[in-house]
């Protein structure tokens, strides 16, 4: 396993267009997270999955954002009708969490979105 | 609401000195506290994890303390090197309800001068 991979690494889109990002987590991890990060800030929680179930979605996330994790494997994050304020680095991370405890999160390299 | 605060200003220190970074949290009872390093344009990389029943954890030149009464963690890098220059992120995780996810602080930028 080569770690968490994200695709694409960079995306430039025009305002109003839809974009979709993909994340492939470490295969044995049951948790998958999406974060958004802007310059000088820490990763801001967007949503997370436990296997295929989406357990929480940030209240900061508008209805234009949707995420899926079919069959508990890879995940996609879609942003509809993009706005300039959506420009950010979108990070995916995976980890294992259960009653026996948590492991550290492994992050992908991120997808840099620029909305023009 | 849950809040995680880290030193908002950059920390500048001389090579060889000990860097100490602070993480404070409110409205939260985490079971785990983690520290990550992030270099520009890259995803965070895990450094250390400490559990709520542990007071201190060490790994090579790194040391983390966790005070659940003060709701604070301190992260120390001893014998600092210019290669330690990066942003350091504190992250909390717990069990149940709103704590059942990994959330991050704003990060502290550390600059080690040669």
Interface residues (C-beta under 8 A of the other chain):
Chain A: X4 X33 X35 X40 X41 X42 X43 X44 X45 X48 X55 X56 X91 X93 X95 X97 X101 X102 X103 X104 X105 X106 X107 X108 X109 X110 X112
Chain B: X4 X6 X31 X32 X34 X36 X41 X42 X43 X44 X45 X46 X49 X51 X89 X91 X93 X100 X101 X102 X103 X104 X105 X106 X107
